[in-house]
Amino acid sequence: MRSDCMERKTPMKYTRTPRLTAAVRAIALALPLLAGNAAQAQLIGTLQGTAHLSTFANLAVTNIAGIVTAVDANGFWFQDGGDGNVRTSDAIYVFRSSTGTKPLLGDLVNVTGTVQEFRPGGNATNLTTTQINATIAFAGAFTVLSNGNPLPAAVAIGAGNLPPTAIAPNVGNVETSPGYSLQPTLYAMDYYESMEGMRISIASGVTSGPRNSFGEIAVVASAQIGQPGTYNAIRGGVTLAAGQFNGHRIFIDDRIVATPTGVNSGATLSNMTGVLDYSFGNYKLYLTQAATVVNNSLARETVTIPTGRFGIASYNVENLGGTATDARFTAIAGQIAGNLGGPGLISLQEVQDNSAATNNGIVAANVTLDKLATAVNMATGKTYGYININPIDLADGGQPGGNIRQAFLYDTARISFSGAVGGANDAIVASAAPGGQVTFNLAAGRIDPGNAAFTNSRKPLVVNFSIDGQQVIVIANHFNSKGGDQPLFGPTQAPVQSTAAQRLAQAQAVGSFVAGVLAINPNANIIVTGDLNDFQFADTLAPLYAAGLTNMMNSLPEGERYTYAFEGNLQALDQMFVSNNLLAKGALLFDVVHANAEFVDQVSDHDPLLLTLGAIPMPVPEPATVLLMLAGLAGIGRVARRRAA
């Protein structure tokens, strides 16, 4: 997911071998013969320069020579023999428009036009790519000098030439920072920028995340897997860690030649060759020849809950609404029963209302949850009930009209709860009961629903469960999305996380509630779980740690800490925190069940979490706490009697 900041890493060795090929010699011989103003003849590296923006931007150029290396619908890439400077790219894109003529692969061409910095989508969060606009409107043209020339040798990314893992220095805006010059041996962004438009090859790579709907596949060179400073998923791919956001990953893209279909995370691909470009927040290798799938055998994880253990799961069901197909309900139920082993309690996120994303004022989700409970009952042979609080229409974010919310499925044979279920605006409040136990005004309610932290976002759902006769307080969450944060490979470094402030405020509200419960009874059994939309090491989650909770995600090896795949980074957005009593006495086992995020064919875009307990500990308060509570209750009674008198 998008990130906080970049950590400077030890530079990788990086060299670019001169390519004294016949094609290079052809360019050199052609330069003195080119028509037009000879003073304007430049090597492409001079136009590209050693910074993110060209000093030739918006200037007309002529007599720019090179070999055509790739052609697309709007133009072509061409490359010359280089200027010997590893910080300057030897290639550039020539824009001709969809109606303009284009040369052929291998043509030696002479180009006239205007140098431009093109920003994909016109979006300020994207870097620019340098191009020559050679359309008629910009007095542009190209002349073919010869045909069928050998293509410049591709720069091989692999052993001896690996990209840095750090993305960029924290200099503000890399395009406008005074004096900033590319440092390709230190930073991945500069490494790729120094080869913008050039022919690149990756002989062998491992995919990190599945092929996405845009035909893109994130890969890491096989030679870089296991290198110092990298964080590798146990099933293939790379995971996020504090200060490391994996700048060495790159996308292969189907803009020119199709990428392999059906590719999951952890696959091995070979023979990836194309031209290097950038669009929408990432550097991309536009394949110019078909890549080979060497291995794509990843299997979904399945767990079995041992007899005598009790399972509690968290599962983002990705906008499951009442109009979903029966097959979708069956597939989710199949994962709950099969991959998760039929846990007794499931915290759900992204449950939509009965009409799904149709914006018609409907907020009830009884149809959605009835269908899901029925499917889970059939798949498990158990009887699950559900708990849900309908939100106010359009007040909780998500797809407009979908009214997503958290809900619970629970095994009625093992779990019960009694008391009222609150409404959208009803806050749940904890108080002390005789003996130091915790009681609530509602059996199920929301945490501080009027808090500005939850504006246009989901309100935490708290349920006071009795599991095998013991009190367990479970808080289901779905924090504010990271969707508005700046990209890792964008102009602003470090990227601005505009969404983080709201998540921090949400975590503070939940942390305050938890701290209040633990102040009543330090031995209360509390679980805080759900899609928190941030990483286990993120500052936004600090209030939950400060409240006295332990994040079970940290109990896993780093290579297993992921529930979601975003732009080639496997990352943990779903978390499960537990209180000390559960941690000390519950004989806890925790796992992320990798059944979705790594796969092209997904039931949901999130992997579910599973916590199993060997015992449900009694939330008995410490003796000193009981005495304090009893004294406090006696004092409250005396005050009440005096006032009544």
Buried (B, 14 or more C-beta within 10 A) or exposed (E): BBBBBBBEBEBBEBEBEEBEBEBBEBBEEBBEEBEEEEEBBBBBBBBBBBBBBBEBBEEBBBBBBBBBBBBBEBBBBBBBBBBEBBBBBBBBBBBBBEEBEBBEBBBBBBBBBBBBBBBBEEEEBBBBBBBBBBBEEBEBBBBEBBEEBEBBBBBBBBEEBBBBBBBBBEBBEBBEBEEBEBBBBBBBBBBBBBBBBBBBBBBBBBBBBBBBEBBBBBBBBBBBBEBEBBBBBBBBBBBBBBBBBBBBBBBBBBBBBEBBEEBBBBBBBBBBBBBBBBBBBBBBBBBBEEBEBBEBEBEBBEBEBEEEBBBBBBBBBBBBBBBBEEEBBBBBBBBBBBBBBBBBBBBBBBBBBBBBBBEEEBBBBEBBBEBBBEBBBBBBEBEBBBBBBBBEBBBBBBBEBBBBBBBBBBBEEBBBBEEEBBBBEBBBBBEBBEEBBBBBBBBBBBBBBEBEBBEEBBBBBBBBBBBEEBBBBBBBBBBBBBEBBBBBBBBBBBBBBEBBEBBBBBBBBBBBBBBBBBBBBBBBBBBBBBBBBBBBBBBBBBBBBBBBBBBBBBBBEBBBBBBBBBBBBBBBBBBBBBBBBBBEBBBBBBBBBBBBBBBBEBBBBBBBBBBBBBBBBEBBBEEEBBEBBBEEBEEEEEEEEEEEE
